[in-house]
Amino acid sequence: MTHKVKQAVSRMGLIGITALLMSSHLVPTNGDTRTQTPRRFTLQKALRPSPDDSPRKTTTPDAANRVRRARKQKNISSYAIYNASAIHRTLFDMAETYPDLVTLTSAQELYGLPAAGGDKDCPFDHPNDANNRRRLEKLHNLYTARGERGFPRTLQKGNETTAAPETGNETPTTPRPASSSSSSSSPAPLPAKGCYNYILTIEDKRANPPPEKSRDLPEIFLSGAVHGNERVGPTAVVETARQLLAAAHCESLPHGQAPLPNDPPERREEWNVRLDEAKVCREELRDRGVDDGARQWLARLVATRRIVILPSANALGYFRDEREEDGVDPNRDFPYDLKDGEQCMRTIAARCINEIFRDHMFQLAITFHAGSSSVTYEWGAPTYEGELSPDDEALKQLVNGYVRYGGAFPLMNIKQYDMGTMNDVVYSVRGGMEDWAYAGSWDKDRVRPCHPDTYGGYDESKTIYDDASLRVVNTLVEASNIKTPPHEQLGTDEDVFNPDSSGTGHIPRNIRLSLLMADIVQPYASVRYVNGLQLEDDIVPLRENANRLCKQTRVLSVPKDDGKVTIEWTVGGGFNIDKSGLLLAKWDELPEYFDGASPPTQKAYRNLIKAINGNDKDYDFDFFIPPPSKEGRTRWHKNGLYPDAKNKDPYGGPIFTAEVPLKSYQVGDEIAVYAYAKLDSYWKTQPDSISPDVPPQTHFVNARTNSSWSYDHGNQTINGRLFYFSVPVTIVVGPEGSQLEELSERLPVRPKWENLGEEVIDGLEVVGEEVIDGLEVVGEEVIEEVEDHPGMTIFMGVGIGFVVLIAMYGIGRTTMRRRIGKDGNIELKTTRTIN
């Protein structure tokens, strides 16, 4: 029973109950009661897109699923620009709600930086503000109980005596702490005044516990506002975080696998609570326009990346709605292509970004600005005017993807972003953050140490960089021509992942850019179907993905007498798919270092590559490789995805297919199935007019095109890999006469009518909506009859209510387990459950 039909039945019940109550004079009625149907208006509006909204008339990535998703969204909210206080409050809310997925700190706490501003600036940030101190203490206790750093500097007594600027024009004379390291054993107190620079880090701390398992996470950086009066960026990055965290938390539920019959009652009770929570949050996300495919995609991004967000680097400027920080432009304050070492690191904004980049090896970054409408890339330094960067091929394709997925607002006469180099589209800048982050570790002739005298000075050694930290594709997004756009241009969260949504605006457009960056930072492959049966889970957050846990969490049983298995998989995290295929081996023949993790261990990776290249004969195990390998395009490619999945992949990506014969396998064999992919190898090519004349220099390009690329920096590692592998799926060869069945479902599954096809589902939903509308009309007529003939309604109300109760009992008391029978139709094994 689909949700729409179920909804219709529920409304029939309401009609009957209303009739019964009205007959007893318990529900007062008037003319207004029959006309209050705001939800019906919303559904009708979503059901009737204009002809120009047809997915057949666009090639944008998610357009094919747009109409169906729009029909399901019930709750639509308009975006508004966050002020500094709202950002503070929202960051703390997220940190408290999702402690396994997010860490909140500040540059003042972590690095010992002063806070820019005085007593009247950002009072909600001050450690002696009662509300702020309560939140700080709560989060501090939560973190320290988990063995993580809390807020010892911020909460230390005596911080109110630390020197800080009294006004926007004074410079403190007290020197900075001798050590700004986050590992300081005796942290110095912090100022009880000024604006703090909050840093939100999203990563799956349970699936990737530090230090070893978190070392390989690809890292990206989002900067909301280097200029304080350019207001789109902070809201866009905070809303991006909100989308990611809500989806990842929901997808993680219920944690683990269903309890076994002999498990204690407490385990089953806890499972049922989490199961109910999972059902509720999935439905809530659907109501907000986050369908199941989008939820899984966002969850994958959280579980497999580290996303560092600095909503307002120029916290003081953002609070005051001023471009500069105390009269200094932070985006002229970085030590690249400058002539004077005293003219850099004068602002807390620049120092904050500098400290963060010294702690990480980011592959991609976006820095949001405003005042024009463009997405631009290196070069932007005067020295390289008229020249292209060594990474130009990758940068052009990446930015082209940003522009297309960002889209336009034709109803507001706002076109797609312009694109090109910063020198060509915007203007040249000395001391800009973008080129500094891109080239500071390798174009060292353009970098000079800083020795400013503001805020008590800054350690010169912190602007002398190693070869690893500053090799970032750092994109400049000029988010809007108007620095603070009017409310009607900000957009809504209606179908937010679709660039053609009628609700699009400046906020959803830049949420999409941020999510595309998170997706594209590292290639991935994922097995999605086995013999036409879609696996319920992909990457599940807060779940360990090593120690062969995939044998329990991604496993299907396939009858031996089927003779073959058809496997379908998707590929993402890039643009051009150079090669993709499958590798299969029996689990009991694979060495233990094949632990099922993605990415695989270095030793497993080397042997998988040898198998792809046909050089695995020196080992005691063999891989079967179904021919042939495939080429294609991801959904981000300007020419559209290939092979066309016809909306089959939940992520909207391509679907590859291969058949595996079962004749060489015996009943009971457990087969590990890896999907692999090689992407974007042409990024190694370079145009003629590059400068300097060196190979591609960024981690982003070399991590997927140069197998000898290897850097360690702090707690991060980047090793070049030409091939990327899925978490393996386990196929258990079942006895003859058995049925195809997924053995690893976490949630009870209701019928999805997969065998009817997506077009039929869409048609049924349209019919369902029309039935609902019809029932509402009937309901209104019934109400009118009740008012005119109250004596007739007791019988009618009791009758309809009785029928509906029986129908709802039949709908709601069963759950299904999917399997495919001999005739190829999906069957559902029925078990009893509670709604």
Order of alpha helices (4+ residues) and beta strands (2+ residues): alpha-alpha-alpha-alpha-beta-alpha-alpha-alpha-beta-beta-alpha-alpha-alpha-beta-alpha-alpha-beta-beta-alpha-beta-alpha-alpha-beta-alpha-beta-beta-alpha-beta-beta-beta-alpha-beta-beta-beta-alpha-beta-beta-beta-beta-beta-alpha-alpha-beta-beta
